[in-house]
Amino acid sequence: MKALEGIKILDFTHVQSGPTCTQLLAWVGADVIKVERPGVGDATRGQLRDVPDVDSLYFTMLNHNKRSIELNTKEETGKEVLIRLIKTCDVLVENFAPGALDRMGFSWERVHEINPRMIMASIKGFGPGVFEDCKVYENVAQCAGGAASTTGMLGDVPLVTGAQIGDSGTGLHLAFGIVTALFHREHSGKGQRVTAAMQDGVLNLCRVKLRDQQRLAHGPLTEYSQYGEDIPFGEAAPRAGNDSGGGQPGRILKCKGGEDDPDSYTYFITQAAVWKNVCDVIGKPEWKEDENYATPKARLPRLNEVFDAIEEWTMTKTKFEVMEICNPLNIPVGPILSMKELAEDQSLRDTGTVVEVDHPTRGKYVSVGNPVKLSDSPSEVKRSPLLGEHTDEILSEVLNYTEEEIKEIHASGAVGE
Ligand code: CAO
């Protein structure tokens, strides 16, 4: 049995942040009913299209295992159907712009009145405060949540990361909130309001940088490269390039590449406990006992020299050879893997983290499956729905409308053409 079997989600989400949350819940068995504007649907269906007139990968990769109903929830009959959905479902998830649901007539108070057991979960860009009315996208959240100011090279422009920590990160946070509220409802019998702001989610993922911000009051951050380079620290936690976020110095180093691997790099951590192994591997056995290199503290002002020496060695090996040599010696390293390499990785396919999905109009494509594995609750990745594919099925099977009533709903225009 899947963990969330029997739980019905009224999925009012769009773009990326909300859909990642409901997709996670769908993977573990929730029945996710995606409500979309008739004829239009989630805007991502048409965004970044690679194949004409076919749902984009943007949409298909964020909406697996869901059912789609077309419904104009601003129109009278549409509102009636929505009310029935609210009465029937366990959770309403939405990530509209601030105030959109209130304008539609479905505030938390109203939803709670219609179904006191319903959990209503929302993602917004910001929590209550000066920016609460702003619309927010991924990179805005990364900038507002402290990721951009601490990412990139020292003295260079702030950088956003490829990982969608604002959208998918907040979707994950919201999924945690929903499952917690479902568990709470077991005891209280009542639904509750769950909110996650993208700024807050990003900040939560950047907590080590807030740690460093406070450490600054007590002196320089000695594990940052700029310390060894005698560059003074300012008042805010700086950008640390590829320095490791933990207490063990680490950097990205060039490896032996070739035409087939122009991006041949490894991450290399000079973990204190295995320093002697590092010295042997890179051909510097004399550094094991030399007081200028033997202890982590002694090495801190010499990190550039240390990593230059390690890189001289890594450049004689491919990123995978570095892995093969260092792993048995407990030296933490990791190859910089491209999306091409990840898409072709057999181990990731074997565990279901990378899956191939078949879609009726797109054909086969590769996606990311559930990264969380439960031993007694399997996750199966099923294709995303076509727009309105399940409209009649949901009206009859989930909402128990009669054939005659369904005809009337169609005639009203509430579910589109
Ligand atoms: N029937 C009728 N109307 C519908 C509908 C339906 N089924 N579904 C949505 N609508 C309406 C909404 O009610 C809203 O109408 P009003 O503006 O008249 O109130 C309208 O469609 C547009 O919704 P929106 O404002 O949420 O969409 P947008 O494209 O203007 O903004 C976004 C998109 C993402 C910036 C905004 O939704 C937002 O800030 N969301 C919260 C933060 C978030 O999740 N951001 C991540 C996005 S991914 O990078």
Residues whose N, C-alpha, C, O or C-beta is under 5 A from the ligand:
A	BS01	CAO	V15 Q16 S17 V35 E36 R37 L71 N72 T73 K74 N95 F96 A97 A100 R103 I123 K124 G125 C134 K135 V136 Y137 E138 D167
